[in-house]
Amino acid sequence: MKALWKKMDWPLLLALAFLALAGLLSLASTNAAFFWQQLVWVSAGLAAIFALSQIDLRPFLTARWFYLGFFGAAILLLVATYFFASPIRGARSWLTLGGLKLQTSELVKPALIMLFAVFFSRRHVQIARVRNLLVSFLYFALPAFLIIIQPDLGTTMILFGIWLSFLLVSGVRWRHLLAALLIFALIAAVAWIYFLKDYQKDRILGLFFPERDPLGINYNVIQSKIAIGSAGFFGKGFGQGTQAQLGFLPEAQADFIFAAFVEEWGMLGGLLVVGAFLLLIARIVGIGFKSVNNFGAFACLGTAAMFVLHFLFNVGSNLGFFPVVGVPFPFFSYGGSSFLTNALLIGIIQQIKIRSSF
């Protein structure tokens, strides 16, 4: 066991731990109840990473019954969510299991990445064939449809980004990428007409009209910009962020945790968080490039792509570059479902790092 521990990627874990601790620090300042809940999820997630790193998963991850079963279970949970979940803020996204609330769309992300890692590792040379492109699209489209009708625009965009990322690293032809983008445009148009709520449409329109309705659709982003812009280099100090502490900044624990953290810890704190995240991504990509087989490489690159998309949408919405679509900052934002599913992917990546013959 000691030999396995030595082979773990400790810089990756340290970067993850820094993000988790920074998130906990922000929660301790803005909402003590969320702090204690997140502390439990962080502890469970780190325990899962260490446990997964010690178990040889090689016989399972590339076995057809396992990755298709994982994907199928995620689909069934999405179906159950649509029929049995109670609406929360206009969306049916959380399924109550016992005393726990599970955001089932989060489980789809690692399931889809593992499925794509196997699929593309075996077919990337022939990925330009129409049949392979169509099958990979169907793998994306099935969960995407079940998620967009919740409606959850942010997760749908993440799933599309994961599919597109796998196509890019597979060396697919440009005309096929253009076709993928046209498909996404068609899906977006259908979603706009039939599935998205008025408040979701307003958030997208607010991106293009930032001065419109400052007390309505653009209120969150304006308050986020005020929080970041007033922070200075060292920030206002723990518990001293006026926007978050006085309730002007909505969702300071999740969608706008980056703004809440920067307000209290300044640009220095923000740069440290971004630096830790970039280190996390660099370590994952490095493990992928050093993997001895295609599955390991695709699993790492797919995970890195997903984390980067989350980062861009979350921080981008805090700065007004992207619409607010409810996408969390990996390992930093509040959320047990997100932290545990991301931890699952990190545990698998540690497997790839430790067992070079994966």
RALINQUI-V251937 format. One record per residue. N is the residue number from 1. SS is DSSP state (helix for helix, strand for strand, loop for the rest). PSI is psi in radians with two decimals (NA if undefined). Layout:
N;SS;PSI + N;SS;PSI
This chain:
1;loop;-0.66 + 2;helix;-0.67 + 3;helix;-0.68 + 4;helix;-0.69 + 5;helix;-0.67 + 6;helix;-0.50 + 7;helix;-0.17 + 8;loop;2.66 + 9;loop;1.64 + 10;helix;-0.63 + 11;helix;-0.65 + 12;helix;-0.80 + 13;helix;-0.63 + 14;helix;-0.70 + 15;helix;-0.76 + 16;helix;-0.80 + 17;helix;-0.67 + 18;helix;-0.77 + 19;helix;-0.76 + 20;helix;-0.74 + 21;helix;-0.67 + 22;helix;-0.72 + 23;helix;-0.75 + 24;helix;-0.67 + 25;helix;-0.73 + 26;helix;-0.70 + 27;helix;-0.66 + 28;helix;-0.53 + 29;helix;-0.65 + 30;helix;-0.51 + 31;loop;1.78 + 32;helix;-0.62 + 33;helix;-0.77 + 34;helix;-0.58 + 35;helix;-0.87 + 36;helix;-0.65 + 37;helix;-0.77 + 38;helix;-0.59 + 39;helix;-0.68 + 40;helix;-0.78 + 41;helix;-0.68 + 42;helix;-0.77 + 43;helix;-0.77 + 44;helix;-0.70 + 45;helix;-0.77 + 46;helix;-0.69 + 47;helix;-0.69 + 48;helix;-0.70 + 49;helix;-0.84 + 50;helix;-0.67 + 51;helix;-0.79 + 52;helix;-0.57 + 53;helix;-0.37 + 54;helix;-0.17 + 55;loop;2.35 + 56;loop;1.82 + 57;loop;0.04 + 58;helix;-0.67 + 59;helix;-0.26 + 60;helix;-0.83 + 61;helix;-0.61 + 62;loop;0.12 + 63;loop;2.34 + 64;helix;-0.76 + 65;helix;-0.52 + 66;helix;-0.97 + 67;helix;-0.57 + 68;helix;-0.60 + 69;helix;-0.71 + 70;helix;-0.82 + 71;helix;-0.76 + 72;helix;-0.70 + 73;helix;-0.70 + 74;helix;-0.69 + 75;helix;-0.76 + 76;helix;-0.67 + 77;helix;-0.63 + 78;helix;-0.73 + 79;helix;-0.79 + 80;helix;-0.66 + 81;helix;-0.75 + 82;helix;-0.67 + 83;helix;-0.50 + 84;helix;-0.26 + 85;loop;2.53 + 86;loop;2.45 + 87;loop;2.34 + 88;strand;2.03 + 89;loop;0.70 + 90;loop;0.02 + 91;strand;2.47 + 92;loop;1.44 + 93;loop;-0.26 + 94;strand;2.19 + 95;strand;2.22 + 96;strand;2.08 + 97;strand;1.81 + 98;loop;-2.14 + 99;loop;0.14 + 100;strand;2.51 + 101;strand;2.08 + 102;strand;2.16 + 103;strand;1.70 + 104;helix;-0.45 + 105;helix;-0.44 + 106;helix;-0.61 + 107;helix;-0.43 + 108;helix;-0.59 + 109;helix;-0.96 + 110;helix;-0.59 + 111;helix;-0.76 + 112;helix;-0.68 + 113;helix;-0.78 + 114;helix;-0.72 + 115;helix;-0.81 + 116;helix;-0.62 + 117;helix;-0.73 + 118;helix;-0.83 + 119;helix;-0.88 + 120;helix;-0.52 + 121;helix;-0.47 + 122;helix;-0.30 + 123;helix;0.16 + 124;helix;-0.49 + 125;helix;-0.56 + 126;helix;0.40 + 127;loop;-0.38 + 128;loop;-0.20 + 129;loop;2.42 + 130;helix;-0.67 + 131;helix;-0.79 + 132;helix;-0.71 + 133;helix;-0.72 + 134;helix;-0.74 + 135;helix;-0.78 + 136;helix;-0.63 + 137;helix;-0.72 + 138;helix;-0.64 + 139;helix;-0.66 + 140;helix;-0.73 + 141;helix;-0.62 + 142;helix;-0.97 + 143;helix;-0.57 + 144;helix;-0.72 + 145;helix;-0.76 + 146;helix;-0.44 + 147;helix;-0.67 + 148;helix;-0.44 + 149;loop;-0.04 + 150;loop;-0.72 + 151;loop;2.47 + 152;loop;1.63 + 153;helix;-0.71 + 154;helix;-0.85 + 155;helix;-0.63 + 156;helix;-0.74 + 157;helix;-0.65 + 158;helix;-0.78 + 159;helix;-0.72 + 160;helix;-0.72 + 161;helix;-0.64 + 162;helix;-0.83 + 163;helix;-0.81 + 164;helix;-0.65 + 165;helix;-0.73 + 166;helix;-0.67 + 167;helix;-0.72 + 168;helix;-0.84 + 169;helix;-0.22 + 170;loop;-0.09 + 171;loop;0.55 + 172;loop;2.70 + 173;loop;2.69 + 174;helix;-0.60 + 175;helix;-0.51 + 176;helix;-0.62 + 177;helix;-0.69 + 178;helix;-0.70 + 179;helix;-0.69 + 180;helix;-0.73 + 181;helix;-0.64 + 182;helix;-0.67 + 183;helix;-0.76 + 184;helix;-0.69 + 185;helix;-0.68 + 186;helix;-0.76 + 187;helix;-0.73 + 188;helix;-0.69 + 189;helix;-0.75 + 190;helix;-0.75 + 191;helix;-0.69 + 192;helix;-0.70 + 193;helix;-0.71 + 194;helix;-0.45 + 195;loop;-0.66 + 196;loop;2.45 + 197;loop;2.87 + 198;helix;-0.67 + 199;helix;-0.53 + 200;helix;-0.70 + 201;helix;-0.69 + 202;helix;-0.67 + 203;helix;-0.69 + 204;helix;-0.77 + 205;helix;-0.57 + 206;helix;-0.46 + 207;helix;-0.64 + 208;helix;-0.25 + 209;loop;1.27 + 210;loop;-0.36 + 211;loop;-0.03 + 212;loop;2.32 + 213;loop;1.11 + 214;loop;-0.32 + 215;loop;0.06 + 216;loop;-1.82 + 217;loop;-0.49 + 218;loop;0.12 + 219;helix;-0.84 + 220;helix;-0.83 + 221;helix;-0.68 + 222;helix;-0.78 + 223;helix;-0.62 + 224;helix;-0.77 + 225;helix;-0.66 + 226;helix;-0.77 + 227;helix;-0.81 + 228;helix;-0.77 + 229;helix;-0.43 + 230;loop;0.01 + 231;loop;-0.60 + 232;loop;-2.91 + 233;loop;-0.65 + 234;loop;-0.10 + 235;loop;-3.14 + 236;loop;-0.19 + 237;loop;2.80 + 238;loop;2.20 + 239;loop;0.14 + 240;loop;0.07 + 241;loop;1.92 + 242;helix;-0.72 + 243;helix;-0.78 + 244;helix;-0.75 + 245;helix;-0.60 + 246;loop;0.08 + 247;loop;0.20 + 248;loop;-0.50 + 249;loop;1.85 + 250;loop;2.73 + 251;loop;0.77 + 252;loop;-0.20 + 253;loop;-0.25 + 254;loop;-1.50 + 255;loop;-0.60 + 256;loop;0.56 + 257;helix;-0.53 + 258;helix;-0.78 + 259;helix;-0.73 + 260;helix;-0.69 + 261;helix;-0.78 + 262;helix;-0.65 + 263;helix;-0.67 + 264;helix;-0.47 + 265;helix;0.07 + 266;helix;-3.07 + 267;helix;-0.55 + 268;helix;-0.83 + 269;helix;-0.73 + 270;helix;-0.73 + 271;helix;-0.64 + 272;helix;-0.70 + 273;helix;-0.82 + 274;helix;-0.70 + 275;helix;-0.73 + 276;helix;-0.70 + 277;helix;-0.76 + 278;helix;-0.63 + 279;helix;-0.75 + 280;helix;-0.84 + 281;helix;-0.74 + 282;helix;-0.71 + 283;helix;-0.72 + 284;helix;-0.81 + 285;helix;-0.70 + 286;helix;-0.73 + 287;helix;-0.70 + 288;helix;-0.75 + 289;helix;-0.50 + 290;helix;-0.09 + 291;loop;2.50 + 292;loop;-0.15 + 293;loop;2.96 + 294;helix;-0.58 + 295;helix;-0.86 + 296;helix;-0.74 + 297;helix;-0.81 + 298;helix;-0.66 + 299;helix;-0.75 + 300;helix;-0.81 + 301;helix;-0.61 + 302;helix;-0.71 + 303;helix;-0.78 + 304;helix;-0.73 + 305;helix;-0.75 + 306;helix;-0.79 + 307;helix;-0.74 + 308;helix;-0.73 + 309;helix;-0.75 + 310;helix;-0.82 + 311;helix;-0.83 + 312;helix;-0.78 + 313;helix;-0.69 + 314;helix;-1.01 + 315;helix;-0.64 + 316;helix;-0.66 + 317;helix;-0.56 + 318;helix;-0.54 + 319;loop;-0.05 + 320;loop;0.26 + 321;loop;-0.40 + 322;loop;2.71 + 323;loop;2.73 + 324;loop;1.87 + 325;loop;0.22 + 326;loop;0.63 + 327;loop;2.20 + 328;loop;2.73 + 329;loop;2.08 + 330;loop;2.23 + 331;loop;-0.01 + 332;loop;-0.78 + 333;loop;2.73 + 334;loop;2.43 + 335;loop;2.01 + 336;helix;-0.74 + 337;helix;-0.77 + 338;helix;-0.80 + 339;helix;-0.76 + 340;helix;-0.72 + 341;helix;-0.65 + 342;helix;-0.67 + 343;helix;-0.64 + 344;helix;-0.77 + 345;helix;-0.70 + 346;helix;-0.67 + 347;helix;-0.71 + 348;helix;-0.69 + 349;helix;-0.66 + 350;helix;-0.61 + 351;helix;-0.80 + 352;helix;-0.67 + 353;helix;-0.78 + 354;helix;-0.77 + 355;loop;1.55 + 356;loop;-0.29 + 357;loop;0.33 + 358;loop;NA
